[in-house]
Amino acid sequence: MSKTPYPGILSGLSLLGVIMACSTLSTPVRQPETETPVPTIQPTETATLAPPPTETVIPFTATPEFAPICDPDAASNPAPSQCQLPIAEQRSDFCTNKKPYNLIFINAGSTYEVLGEGFTCSDEGMKDGRQMITCTGPMASSYALNVCDPACAIPTIQAEITQCPQDHRYDDLRGCCTQELQPVAQNCTLLSLQTRSCVVNCAEFTKKAACEKNSFACEWDDSNDVCQLRR
């Protein structure tokens, strides 16, 4: 009976295992390929530019331009030769129901303007070729009537600047600023008037307070303690 070669077989298997082990160690292990991550570019935020600081604009105020001041020594513009000053005259002054009136006669066709606070005038018809006007207002007070002839037109000076300083007014005839309270055109007549007192007897007011209530016509005399007609 032959012997089984177990020792030889075992040695061969051992050698084969060593060879395979060495082959396995010498063969590099291939790693699975991995994709390189592509960096994601995040959109950058749009920067908001701050507006540049605005400068405070100071409004420009132009210096007011005025018309020239009238020369007080300069001669006035002459009226056309065919022009004549209108006639304006007072015929009488009277009272009606304790209300004072002035009766004035002016040229027919003339215009008029009453100058005085609280005074009014009205047409009363024609007489002797003249226009009659009655004016009324506060008692014992002064006022004026400016009467003009509209057919006699005096050329006025056209100017771009008609603004005047304080306490001045623009004179259309001379094209300048004047301090005259009431400049009158050369084709106008300024009639100064005075109303009368329609209080018959101021002495009937025995008290100062009552006298002062009628101060438009009466005045209190402190030295004699009487109410008398205003002078």
C-alpha positions as CSV (number, residue, x, y, z in Angstrom):
1,M,0.0,0.0,0.0
2,S,1.4,3.4,-1.1
3,K,1.6,6.4,1.1
4,T,-0.5,9.5,0.3
5,P,1.8,12.6,-0.2
6,Y,0.0,14.9,2.1
7,P,3.0,16.8,3.2
8,G,3.9,17.7,-0.4
9,I,0.3,18.7,-1.2
10,L,0.2,21.0,1.7
11,S,3.5,22.5,0.9
12,G,2.3,23.2,-2.7
13,L,-0.9,24.8,-1.5
14,S,0.9,27.0,0.9
15,L,3.3,28.1,-1.8
16,L,0.4,28.9,-4.1
17,G,-1.3,30.9,-1.5
18,V,1.9,32.9,-0.9
19,I,2.2,33.6,-4.6
20,M,-1.4,34.7,-5.0
21,A,-1.0,36.9,-1.9
22,C,2.0,38.6,-3.3
23,S,0.2,39.1,-6.7
24,T,-2.7,40.7,-4.9
25,L,-0.4,43.1,-3.0
26,S,1.6,44.0,-6.1
27,T,-1.5,44.9,-8.1
28,P,-2.7,48.4,-7.3
29,V,-6.3,48.7,-6.4
30,R,-8.1,51.0,-8.8
31,Q,-10.1,53.5,-7.0
32,P,-13.5,54.4,-8.5
33,E,-13.3,57.7,-10.4
34,T,-15.1,60.5,-8.7
35,E,-16.2,63.7,-10.5
36,T,-14.5,66.8,-9.4
37,P,-17.2,69.1,-8.1
38,V,-17.5,72.2,-10.2
39,P,-17.6,75.2,-7.9
40,T,-21.0,76.9,-8.1
41,I,-20.6,80.6,-8.6
42,Q,-23.1,82.3,-6.6
43,P,-24.4,85.5,-8.2
44,T,-23.1,88.5,-6.4
45,E,-25.6,91.0,-5.1
46,T,-25.8,94.1,-7.1
47,A,-24.4,96.9,-5.1
48,T,-26.7,99.9,-4.7
49,L,-24.8,103.1,-5.2
50,A,-25.9,105.8,-2.7
51,P,-26.8,109.0,-4.5
52,P,-24.2,111.7,-4.1
53,P,-25.2,114.3,-1.5
54,T,-27.2,117.1,-3.0
55,E,-26.2,120.6,-2.2
56,T,-28.9,122.8,-0.6
57,V,-30.0,125.2,-3.3
58,I,-30.6,128.7,-1.9
59,P,-33.3,130.4,-4.0
60,F,-31.9,133.5,-5.7
61,T,-33.9,136.6,-4.9
62,A,-33.4,139.3,-7.4
63,T,-32.9,142.8,-6.2
64,P,-36.2,144.6,-7.0
65,E,-35.8,147.1,-9.8
66,F,-37.6,150.4,-9.5
67,A,-38.4,153.1,-12.0
68,P,-36.3,156.3,-11.6
69,I,-37.3,158.9,-9.1
70,C,-38.9,162.0,-10.5
71,D,-36.8,165.2,-10.5
72,P,-38.8,167.7,-8.5
73,D,-37.2,170.6,-10.5
74,A,-38.0,169.1,-13.9
75,A,-40.8,170.7,-15.9
76,S,-44.0,168.8,-16.4
77,N,-45.0,167.5,-19.8
78,P,-47.0,170.3,-21.5
79,A,-50.6,169.6,-22.5
80,P,-51.6,169.7,-26.1
81,S,-52.5,173.2,-27.3
82,Q,-56.2,172.3,-27.9
83,C,-56.6,171.1,-24.3
84,Q,-58.1,173.3,-21.6
85,L,-58.4,172.6,-18.0
86,P,-62.0,171.6,-17.0
87,I,-63.9,174.0,-14.9
88,A,-64.9,172.8,-11.4
89,E,-66.4,175.1,-8.8
90,Q,-68.5,174.9,-5.7
91,R,-71.8,176.8,-5.8
92,S,-73.1,176.1,-2.3
93,D,-72.9,173.9,0.8
94,F,-76.0,173.0,2.8
95,C,-77.5,170.4,5.2
96,T,-80.4,168.1,4.6
97,N,-81.7,166.0,7.5
98,K,-78.4,166.8,9.4
99,K,-76.4,165.6,6.5
100,P,-73.9,167.9,4.8
101,Y,-73.8,168.4,1.1
102,N,-71.6,170.3,-1.4
103,L,-73.0,171.4,-4.7
104,I,-70.4,171.5,-7.5
105,F,-70.6,172.5,-11.2
106,I,-68.3,171.0,-13.8
107,N,-67.9,171.0,-17.5
108,A,-70.3,168.9,-19.4
109,G,-68.7,165.5,-20.4
110,S,-66.0,165.8,-17.7
111,T,-65.3,162.9,-15.4
112,Y,-64.7,163.1,-11.7
113,E,-63.3,161.1,-8.8
114,V,-63.9,161.8,-5.2
115,L,-60.8,161.7,-3.0
116,G,-61.6,161.1,0.6
117,E,-62.7,158.3,2.9
118,G,-66.4,158.1,3.5
119,F,-67.4,160.6,0.7
120,T,-69.7,159.9,-2.2
121,C,-70.8,162.1,-5.1
122,S,-73.8,161.8,-7.5
123,D,-75.0,163.5,-10.7
124,E,-77.9,165.9,-10.4
125,G,-78.5,166.8,-14.0
126,M,-77.6,169.8,-16.1
127,K,-78.0,173.5,-15.4
128,D,-76.7,176.5,-17.5
129,G,-74.7,174.1,-19.7
130,R,-72.8,172.6,-16.7
131,Q,-73.1,169.3,-14.9
132,M,-74.3,169.5,-11.3
133,I,-72.8,167.2,-8.7
134,T,-73.6,166.8,-5.0
135,C,-71.1,165.3,-2.6
136,T,-71.7,164.2,0.9
137,G,-69.7,162.6,3.8
138,P,-68.6,163.2,7.4
139,M,-69.4,166.7,8.8
140,A,-66.7,169.3,9.1
141,S,-64.3,167.3,7.1
142,S,-62.0,168.0,4.1
143,Y,-61.9,166.1,0.9
144,A,-61.2,166.7,-2.8
145,L,-62.8,166.2,-6.2
146,N,-60.5,165.4,-9.2
147,V,-62.3,166.6,-12.4
148,C,-60.8,165.5,-15.8
149,D,-61.5,166.2,-19.4
150,P,-61.4,162.8,-21.1
151,A,-61.3,164.4,-24.6
152,C,-57.9,165.9,-23.7
153,A,-55.6,162.9,-23.5
154,I,-52.0,163.6,-22.5
155,P,-49.7,160.9,-23.9
156,T,-48.3,158.7,-21.1
157,I,-44.8,157.3,-21.1
158,Q,-44.7,153.5,-21.7
159,A,-42.2,151.9,-19.4
160,E,-41.3,148.3,-18.7
161,I,-40.7,149.0,-15.0
162,T,-43.4,150.8,-13.1
163,Q,-42.6,149.5,-9.6
164,C,-41.7,152.2,-7.1
165,P,-40.1,152.1,-3.7
166,Q,-42.2,152.3,-0.6
167,D,-44.0,155.7,-0.1
168,H,-43.7,156.4,-3.8
169,R,-46.2,156.0,-6.7
170,Y,-45.6,155.7,-10.4
171,D,-46.4,158.9,-12.5
172,D,-47.6,157.8,-15.9
173,L,-47.1,161.2,-17.3
174,R,-43.4,161.5,-16.5
175,G,-42.5,157.8,-16.3
176,C,-40.9,158.0,-12.8
177,C,-41.7,157.6,-9.1
178,T,-43.0,160.5,-7.1
179,Q,-43.8,161.1,-3.4
180,E,-46.7,163.4,-4.2
181,L,-49.8,162.2,-2.4
182,Q,-52.2,162.8,-5.2
183,P,-50.5,163.7,-8.5
184,V,-53.0,165.2,-10.9
185,A,-52.8,165.0,-14.7
186,Q,-52.5,168.2,-16.6
187,N,-56.0,167.8,-18.1
188,C,-57.5,167.6,-14.6
189,T,-58.5,170.1,-11.9
190,L,-58.3,169.2,-8.2
191,L,-61.0,171.0,-6.3
192,S,-60.6,171.1,-2.5
193,L,-63.8,171.0,-0.5
194,Q,-65.0,171.1,3.1
195,T,-68.3,169.9,4.5
196,R,-70.1,172.0,7.0
197,S,-71.4,171.0,10.4
198,C,-75.0,170.3,10.5
199,V,-75.3,170.4,14.3
200,V,-77.0,173.6,15.1
201,N,-76.1,173.9,18.8
202,C,-73.2,172.0,20.3
203,A,-73.9,173.7,23.7
204,E,-76.8,171.3,24.2
205,F,-74.2,168.6,25.0
206,T,-73.4,169.4,28.6
207,K,-71.3,166.4,29.3
208,K,-67.8,165.8,27.7
209,A,-68.7,162.2,26.8
210,A,-71.7,163.4,24.8
211,C,-69.7,166.1,23.2
212,E,-67.0,163.7,22.1
213,K,-69.6,161.4,20.5
214,N,-70.3,164.3,18.1
215,S,-66.6,165.1,17.7
216,F,-67.0,165.4,13.9
217,A,-68.7,168.7,14.5
218,C,-68.2,169.6,18.1
219,E,-65.2,169.8,20.5
220,W,-65.0,170.0,24.3
221,D,-63.5,173.1,25.8
222,D,-61.7,171.9,29.0
223,S,-61.0,175.5,30.3
224,N,-64.7,176.5,30.2
225,D,-66.3,173.0,30.5
226,V,-68.5,173.6,27.5
227,C,-69.1,171.8,24.2
228,Q,-68.5,174.2,21.3
229,L,-68.6,174.1,17.5
230,R,-65.4,172.6,16.1
231,R,-63.3,175.3,14.4
